[in-house]
Amino acid sequence: MARRPTRQPARSAPLAAVLPECDGIGLTVLGLHDSGDRTVVFMHASGMSGGGLHEQDRWPVIWIRDSAGGWHATSASGSSDLDREVTMGVLVVPPLSRDTDRIEVVVIGRSAEVRATLPVRWQ
């Protein structure tokens, strides 16, 4: 009888970083959640014009580089309110390795680039 692979328990890592504005959009990195086959970075964005994540012409590109030097694309989804703010989960593709102990968040806009390296302490 074939054995099923053991699924790793979900884990989270609190992060707290307010990034400098990029094209008028302020981003705050709140934390990571990893379920073994999926990693999400939770963020808060301010300075939106009211169209939320649908502001594709203004929205910066977000990349994640892990502590092993691997690059990860992202896909954001979330909800906006009337105060020009968005709370979002940013899917990290491919998911982060369980050995990741720091990430570099790279935000690339039309006229600016922001980078921040953050320690990851999984819980």
N, C-alpha and C positions, 0 to 999 in steps of 0.2 A: 504494500500500500504506500503510495507517495505521500510524503510529509509536506504539509503546507509550510511556507516560510513563516517564521515568527515575525509578527508585526511589532514594530517598535512602538513604545508608548508615545503619545503626543507630548509635546513640551513647548514651553514658551520662554521668551527672554525679554525682560523689560528693557527698553531703550528710551533715552530722553535726549533729543537733540533738536534744537531749533536751528534750521538752516537759514543762511542769508537769502533774501528774496532773489528770485530768478524771473526776470521779465514781469515784475510786479506781483508774482505769486509767492507767498510765504509757505514753506513746508515745515512741519514738525514731525519727526519720526517718533512714534510712540512705543513700538514693540514688534516682536516677531512671534509667529506661531508656526510650529512644524508638526504635521501629523504623520510624518514618515514618507508619504508620497506627495506631499504638497506643502509649500512654504508660503506664508503670507506676511508681508510687512504692513503694519497698521500705521497710517499717516493722517494728518490733518492739514488741510490746505486753506489758506485765506487769501483774500485779494482777487477772488474770482469776479467776473462781471455779472454773475447771476445765472449763467447757463450751465454751471457745475462742470461735470466731467465731459459734457458735450461741447465744450469750447475747444475743439480740436485744433483750431488755428492758433490758440494761445498756449495750449497745454505743453509743458516741457516733457522731454523723454527722460525716463528714470532707468538707470542701469545699476546693478549690484555686482560688486567684485568680492569674492569670498577670500578667506585667509590663505587659501592654496593658490590664489591668482586666477581662478576661474571666473568668467563673466556670465552674468545671468540677465536675461531680458525681463521686463515686467509688463503687466497688464493691470490697469487700475479700474476699480469699480467702487461705487459708493453712492452716498446720497447727499444732496445739498439742501441748505435751508435758505431762508430769505436774507440772511446776513452775509451773503457772498462767501460762504464757507462750505467746505466739503470734508466729511469724514469718510475715509476709504480704506479698503483692503487692497493691497498691491500684490498680486500673484507673482511669485518669483519662479522663472522658468529657465532651466530645470530647477527643481527644489535644491535647497542648500544641503550639503553633506552634514552628517551628524558630528563631524569633527570641526566644523566651523567655529572659530573662537573670536572672529572679528569680521566686520563687513565694511566695505567702502560704498557709500551711497553717492552716485554720480547723477546729477540733475543737469540736463542740457536743454537750454532754451534757445530762442532766436538770437538773443544778444548777450547771453551770459552762461556761464557754467559754474556749478557749485559742487564741491566735493567735501565729504565728511567721513572719517574713519571712526567706527564705533565698536567698542568691545561687545562681544556676545557672551552672556553668562546664562546658559540654559538652566531652566528650573523644571 
